[in-house]
């Protein structure tokens, strides 16, 4: 039986499964705190860029004390993405580096809450400088 004309969905060049897409990750250093801004989906595809960035930070910054994951632009989280977040936390733990989730949207927070992993992480809500300025000036923020 010749199946060379059968459609192929997995492994074809140019096609990617949902978990293969790497999110955009940018890094900002401020003293002993690194902020990683993550844009896109937190799936298996997030493992390589996030673990690589975390490893580079741990090797290159012996004074590092906190890694803040700015998740405002994250759009999706599945179980593989949860495993990546736990892996980042485990990488930092021996050096005393705390991993903090910053402003996770419902698409990220809800799966973490349902799984019970939410309690493993420090979480910070994001407040923009504009909101802060309006509050100081007496306006509603």
N, C-alpha and C positions, 0 to 999 in steps of 0.2 A: 504494500500500500504506500503510495507516494503522497506525503503530506507537505511537500515543499511549498504549496500554494496556500496552506492553511494560515489563517491570521495569527500573528504573534503579538502578544500584548506585553510580555515581560522581557526586559533586556534588549529591546530594540533601541538603536541609537536615536537620539532626539526625543524619546519618550521618557517621562519620569513619573514614578508613582508619587503620591502625595507626600510620603515620608522622606523622599529623596531630595527635596528642595531645601537648600541651605538658607536660613534666615540671614538678614543683614545684621552684622554685629559691629558696633563701633566702640572704641575705648576712650575714656577720658580719665586722666590721672590728676588727683588733687592731694598732694602729700601722701599719706599712708592709706588713702581711699581710692579705689578704682571704680568707675561707673561703666558698666557694659550696657549699652543700649541695644535692645533686641527688637528687630522689626520683622514681622512675618510669622510663620508657623513654628511652634515648638514641637518638633517631631524628631524622629531618628536623624533627619538631616541636620538638626541643630547640634548634634553631638560633636562633630568634627570642629566647627568654628568655635564653639563655646569652650570645649575642653582644651583646644590648642591655645586659645587666648588666656584661659585660666592658668595653664601650665607655664606659658611665657611670663605671665605676671608673677607667679610664685618663684620662678627661677631668676627673674631679673629684678625683683623688688623685695629684698629681704625684710624691709620695714613695713610691708603691706599688712594691714589689720582688718580691712573690710572691702568686700566686693559687693557693690550695689548693682543689681540687675534691674535696669529700667525697662519695664515690660509694657509701658503705655501703648506701644505700637504692635504688641503681640496679638495675633488674631485667632490663634487656635492652639490647643494643648491636648495631646493624647498621652497614652501610658508611656510611650517611648520618650516623649518630652519630659514627663515627670521623672523618669529614670535619669535623664540628663541633669535635671536640677538637683536631684539627690547626689549624683556623681560629683557635681561641682562643690556641693557642701562637704562631701567626704574628702575631696582633694584639699580643701582649705583647712579642715579640722586639725590635722597634725601640727600646722603652723599657727594655729589660733586665729585663722582668718574667718571672719563671720560673713556668710552670704545672706544678703538682705534683698527681698523682693520689693521693688518700688512700683507702686501704683498698678498692680496687676488688674487688668480688665476682667469682667465676669467670665469671659471665655477661658481665662487662665485660672482665676480664683476658684470658680465653682468645681471644676474637676479635682483640684487640690483639696478642697473642703470635703467633697464626697469621698475621697480616698483616705482621708485622715492625715495626709501629708502636710496639710496647711499648718498644722501645729509644730512641724519641724523647723519652720522658717520664721525669721523676723520679717515683718511686713511694715512698710512705710507707705502712707498715702502721699501722693504728689501734690504739692501746692506751688503753683507757678509764681514767679516773681511779680507778675502783673497783679495777681490776686492779693499778694502780700502788700504791695504798694497801695492798692485800693483800700485794704483794711486799715493800714496805718493812717490813711488820709481821712478816715471816718466814713467811708462809703461802704456799701454792702459788698461783701466779697464772697 
